Amino acid sequence: MLTRIGYFLRETLISLRRNLLMTIAGVLTVAVSLALFGGIMLLSKWVDHGTQSIKGGVRLEIFMTVDATNPQITDIRDTLKTDAEVKSFTFIDKQAALAEFKQIFRKDPDLTRNVTADALPTSFRIVPKRAELTDSIQRRYTAEAGVDSVATPQQALQGLLTATNTARLIFFGLSVVLLVSSLFLIVNTIRLATFARRREIEVMKLVGASNWFVRVPFMAEGLIQGLIGAGLAVGVVASLKIGFDHWFSSSNATNFFREFYVTTGDASVIAIYVLALGIVIGLIGSAIGLGRFLRV
């Protein structure tokens, strides 16, 4: 048994060294494709947690027109105080709106420099007593005098969700293309290895070696390529998780994005998926590559 294992390991290493450039190309392609796959899964989890957290503390925002009068603002405030569907509310005056605007666009000083408090609307941030009352409150206050619009959590998140879904489709598409490319690279590597050793394989078959005895070193070669590529991709996923934690929990992040997070459990599950996919790609590639030369 040990002799067979030693033989398999030796033959696998010889084959990997013999086609070193193809092996490296296959490993890197697997790594890039799985890193894209793992990264977009991580991004999806990040957005899912963030949107659930924000929707969990359901909040509407009534934006007054820029030139809303004090009596109009007072009417809305008085109505909110007596509204049976409103749990609490906060008034955001023009100076507070300007402070938030400068915080959000702090990396664009030219923009913030040219905006004054008078150019921004006042608003009321509302927490309804129950989440299902959101639409009812929105409909009632949209028609009030001096009100420009009433934004709900879904509307506030719509742009982010649309952008995320678009990015998800694009990166999943790229991942599939690269995974197919890596599969064919592994297939070609295995075919080159079997072609180079075709006489040796014929002799082994003549002396009674089974197909699986011949297959194992080549299957192991594809498996190693898939595993190394997946291992590199897992490193990228771990780095992204650490980066998300550092960036979005630091003072560099806006209050909005501090609601977004990725758990260690999420990253671990994604890493397992990436490793499993790397193994599958390696085994499938080697099986296809051997198909021309060996039949069960």
C-alpha positions as CSV (number, residue, x, y, z in Angstrom):
1,M,0.0,0.0,0.0
2,L,2.7,2.4,1.0
3,T,4.7,1.5,-2.2
4,R,1.6,2.4,-4.3
5,I,1.2,5.7,-2.5
6,G,4.8,6.5,-3.0
7,Y,4.6,5.7,-6.7
8,F,1.5,7.9,-7.1
9,L,3.1,10.8,-5.4
10,R,6.3,10.5,-7.4
11,E,4.6,10.2,-10.7
12,T,2.3,13.2,-9.9
13,L,5.3,15.4,-9.0
14,I,7.1,14.4,-12.2
15,S,4.1,15.2,-14.3
16,L,3.7,18.6,-12.6
17,R,7.3,19.6,-13.2
18,R,7.3,18.3,-16.8
19,N,4.5,20.7,-17.7
20,L,5.4,23.5,-15.3
21,L,4.2,26.5,-17.4
22,M,0.8,24.9,-18.2
23,T,0.5,24.0,-14.6
24,I,1.2,27.5,-13.4
25,A,-1.3,28.9,-16.0
26,G,-4.0,26.5,-14.9
27,V,-3.4,27.3,-11.2
28,L,-3.5,31.0,-11.7
29,T,-6.7,30.9,-13.9
30,V,-8.4,28.7,-11.2
31,A,-7.3,31.2,-8.6
32,V,-8.6,34.3,-10.4
33,S,-11.9,32.7,-11.3
34,L,-12.5,31.4,-7.8
35,A,-11.4,34.7,-6.2
36,L,-14.0,36.5,-8.4
37,F,-16.6,33.9,-7.3
38,G,-15.7,34.1,-3.6
39,G,-15.5,37.9,-3.7
40,I,-19.0,38.4,-5.3
41,M,-20.5,35.9,-2.7
42,L,-18.8,37.9,0.1
43,L,-20.2,41.2,-1.4
44,S,-23.7,39.6,-1.6
45,K,-23.5,38.6,2.1
46,W,-22.3,42.1,3.0
47,V,-25.2,43.7,1.2
48,D,-27.8,41.2,2.5
49,H,-26.8,41.8,6.2
50,G,-26.7,45.6,5.7
51,T,-30.1,45.8,4.0
52,Q,-31.7,43.6,6.6
53,S,-30.2,45.6,9.4
54,I,-31.4,48.9,7.9
55,K,-34.9,47.5,7.2
56,G,-35.0,46.1,10.7
57,G,-35.0,49.6,12.1
58,V,-37.5,50.8,9.5
59,R,-37.2,54.6,9.0
60,L,-38.9,56.9,6.6
61,E,-37.6,60.4,5.8
62,I,-39.9,63.3,4.8
63,F,-38.0,65.8,2.7
64,M,-39.4,69.3,2.7
65,T,-39.0,71.5,-0.3
66,V,-36.0,73.8,-0.2
67,D,-38.2,76.8,0.2
68,A,-40.7,75.3,2.7
69,T,-42.0,77.9,5.1
70,N,-41.8,77.7,8.9
71,P,-45.6,77.3,9.2
72,Q,-45.5,74.3,6.7
73,I,-42.6,72.7,8.7
74,T,-44.5,73.4,12.0
75,D,-47.7,71.7,10.6
76,I,-45.8,68.6,9.7
77,R,-44.1,68.5,13.1
78,D,-47.5,68.9,14.9
79,T,-49.1,66.2,12.7
80,L,-46.3,63.8,13.5
81,K,-46.6,64.4,17.2
82,T,-50.2,63.2,17.2
83,D,-49.9,60.5,14.5
84,A,-50.9,57.1,16.0
85,E,-48.7,55.2,13.4
86,V,-45.5,57.1,14.3
87,K,-43.3,55.8,17.1
88,S,-40.8,58.7,17.0
89,F,-39.3,61.2,14.7
90,T,-36.3,63.5,14.4
91,F,-36.2,66.9,12.8
92,I,-33.1,67.6,10.6
93,D,-32.6,71.3,10.0
94,K,-30.6,72.9,7.2
95,Q,-27.4,73.1,9.3
96,A,-27.6,69.4,10.3
97,A,-28.4,68.5,6.6
98,L,-25.3,70.5,5.6
99,A,-23.1,68.7,8.2
100,E,-24.3,65.3,6.9
101,F,-23.8,66.3,3.3
102,K,-20.2,67.3,4.0
103,Q,-19.6,64.0,5.8
104,I,-20.9,61.9,3.0
105,F,-19.0,63.9,0.3
106,R,-15.9,64.7,2.3
107,K,-13.7,63.2,-0.4
108,D,-15.0,65.7,-2.9
109,P,-14.1,69.1,-1.4
110,D,-15.0,71.0,-4.5
111,L,-18.5,69.9,-4.2
112,T,-18.9,70.6,-0.5
113,R,-17.2,74.0,-0.8
114,N,-19.9,75.2,-3.2
115,V,-22.9,74.0,-1.2
116,T,-24.6,76.1,1.5
117,A,-27.2,75.2,4.1
118,D,-29.8,77.3,2.3
119,A,-29.5,75.0,-0.8
120,L,-30.5,71.9,1.2
121,P,-34.0,70.9,2.4
122,T,-35.0,70.2,6.0
123,S,-36.4,66.8,6.7
124,F,-38.1,64.6,9.3
125,R,-36.8,61.1,10.0
126,I,-39.6,58.8,11.2
127,V,-39.7,55.4,12.9
128,P,-43.2,53.9,12.5
129,K,-44.7,51.8,15.2
130,R,-44.7,48.7,12.9
131,A,-42.8,48.1,9.7
132,E,-46.0,47.4,7.8
133,L,-47.2,51.0,8.4
134,T,-44.4,52.4,6.2
135,D,-46.5,52.6,3.0
136,S,-49.5,54.1,4.8
137,I,-47.3,56.9,6.3
138,Q,-45.6,57.6,3.0
139,R,-48.9,58.0,1.1
140,R,-50.4,60.3,3.7
141,Y,-47.5,62.7,4.0
142,T,-46.5,62.9,0.3
143,A,-49.6,65.0,-0.3
144,E,-48.9,67.5,2.5
145,A,-48.1,71.1,1.7
146,G,-44.4,71.9,1.6
147,V,-43.4,68.2,1.3
148,D,-41.1,67.4,-1.6
149,S,-40.9,63.6,-1.2
150,V,-41.1,60.8,1.4
151,A,-38.3,58.2,1.1
152,T,-38.6,54.7,2.4
153,P,-35.8,52.2,3.3
154,Q,-36.5,50.3,0.1
155,Q,-36.1,53.4,-2.0
156,A,-33.0,54.5,-0.2
157,L,-31.4,51.1,-0.8
158,Q,-32.7,50.6,-4.4
159,G,-29.7,52.1,-6.1
160,L,-27.3,50.0,-4.0
161,L,-29.3,46.8,-4.6
162,T,-29.4,47.5,-8.3
163,A,-25.7,48.2,-8.5
164,T,-24.9,45.1,-6.4
165,N,-27.2,42.8,-8.6
166,T,-25.5,44.2,-11.7
167,A,-22.0,43.6,-10.3
168,R,-23.1,40.1,-9.2
169,L,-24.2,39.1,-12.7
170,I,-21.1,40.6,-14.3
171,F,-18.7,38.9,-11.9
172,F,-20.5,35.6,-11.9
173,G,-20.4,35.7,-15.7
174,L,-16.6,36.4,-15.6
175,S,-16.2,33.7,-13.1
176,V,-17.9,31.1,-15.3
177,V,-15.8,32.1,-18.3
178,L,-12.6,31.9,-16.3
179,L,-13.6,28.6,-14.7
180,V,-14.3,27.1,-18.1
181,S,-10.9,28.4,-19.3
182,S,-9.2,26.9,-16.2
183,L,-11.0,23.6,-16.9
184,F,-9.6,23.5,-20.4
185,L,-6.1,24.4,-19.2
186,I,-6.2,21.5,-16.8
187,V,-7.6,19.3,-19.5
188,N,-4.8,20.2,-21.9
189,T,-2.1,19.8,-19.2
190,I,-3.4,16.3,-18.5
191,R,-3.5,15.4,-22.2
192,L,0.0,16.6,-22.7
193,A,1.2,14.5,-19.7
194,T,-0.6,11.4,-20.9
195,F,0.6,11.9,-24.5
196,A,4.2,12.3,-23.3
197,R,3.9,9.0,-21.4
198,R,1.7,7.1,-23.8
199,R,4.2,4.3,-24.4
200,E,4.7,3.9,-20.7
201,I,0.9,3.7,-20.2
202,E,0.6,1.1,-23.0
203,V,3.3,-1.1,-21.3
204,M,1.5,-0.8,-18.0
205,K,-1.7,-1.8,-19.6
206,L,0.0,-4.8,-21.3
207,V,1.3,-6.1,-17.9
208,G,-2.2,-5.9,-16.3
209,A,-2.4,-2.4,-14.7
210,S,-6.0,-1.4,-14.3
211,N,-7.3,1.9,-15.7
212,W,-7.6,3.4,-12.2
213,F,-4.0,2.5,-11.3
214,V,-3.0,4.5,-14.4
215,R,-5.4,7.3,-13.8
216,V,-4.6,8.1,-10.2
217,P,-1.4,10.1,-10.8
218,F,-3.1,12.2,-13.4
219,M,-6.2,12.7,-11.3
220,A,-4.0,13.8,-8.5
221,E,-2.3,16.3,-10.8
222,G,-5.6,17.9,-11.7
223,L,-6.6,17.8,-8.0
224,I,-3.5,19.6,-6.9
225,Q,-3.9,22.3,-9.5
226,G,-7.5,22.9,-8.4
227,L,-6.5,22.9,-4.7
228,I,-3.6,25.3,-5.1
229,G,-5.8,27.7,-7.1
230,A,-8.6,27.4,-4.6
231,G,-6.2,28.0,-1.7
232,L,-5.0,31.2,-3.3
233,A,-8.6,32.3,-3.9
234,V,-9.4,31.5,-0.2
235,G,-6.6,33.9,0.8
236,V,-8.2,36.6,-1.4
237,V,-11.6,36.0,0.3
238,A,-10.0,36.2,3.8
239,S,-8.2,39.4,2.8
240,L,-11.5,40.9,1.5
241,K,-13.3,40.0,4.8
242,I,-10.6,41.7,6.8
243,G,-10.7,44.7,4.5
244,F,-14.5,45.0,4.8
245,D,-14.2,44.8,8.6
246,H,-11.5,47.4,8.8
247,W,-12.9,49.9,6.3
248,F,-16.6,49.8,7.2
249,S,-16.1,49.9,10.9
250,S,-13.5,52.7,10.9
251,S,-14.1,56.4,10.9
252,N,-13.7,56.4,7.1
253,A,-17.1,54.9,6.7
254,T,-20.4,56.8,6.7
255,N,-23.0,55.9,9.3
256,F,-25.0,54.3,6.5
257,F,-22.4,51.7,5.7
258,R,-21.6,50.9,9.3
259,E,-24.8,48.8,9.2
260,F,-23.1,46.5,6.6
261,Y,-20.9,43.6,7.7
262,V,-19.7,40.1,6.9
263,T,-19.4,37.5,9.7
264,T,-16.6,35.0,10.1
265,G,-19.1,32.2,9.6
266,D,-20.1,33.7,6.2
267,A,-16.4,33.9,5.1
268,S,-15.8,30.3,6.3
269,V,-18.7,28.9,4.4
270,I,-17.7,30.8,1.2
271,A,-14.1,29.5,1.7
272,I,-15.5,25.9,1.9
273,Y,-17.5,26.5,-1.3
274,V,-14.4,27.8,-3.1
275,L,-12.2,24.9,-2.0
276,A,-14.9,22.4,-3.0
277,L,-15.3,24.1,-6.4
278,G,-11.5,24.0,-6.9
279,I,-11.5,20.3,-6.2
280,V,-14.4,19.6,-8.6
281,I,-12.8,21.6,-11.4
282,G,-9.5,19.8,-10.9
283,L,-11.1,16.3,-10.9
284,I,-13.4,17.1,-13.9
285,G,-10.5,18.5,-15.9
286,S,-8.3,15.5,-15.3
287,A,-11.1,13.1,-16.0
288,I,-11.9,14.8,-19.4
289,G,-8.2,14.9,-20.2
290,L,-7.8,11.2,-19.6
291,G,-10.9,10.3,-21.5
292,R,-9.2,10.1,-24.9
293,F,-6.5,7.7,-23.7
294,L,-8.2,5.5,-21.1
295,R,-11.6,3.9,-21.1
296,V,-13.1,2.2,-18.1
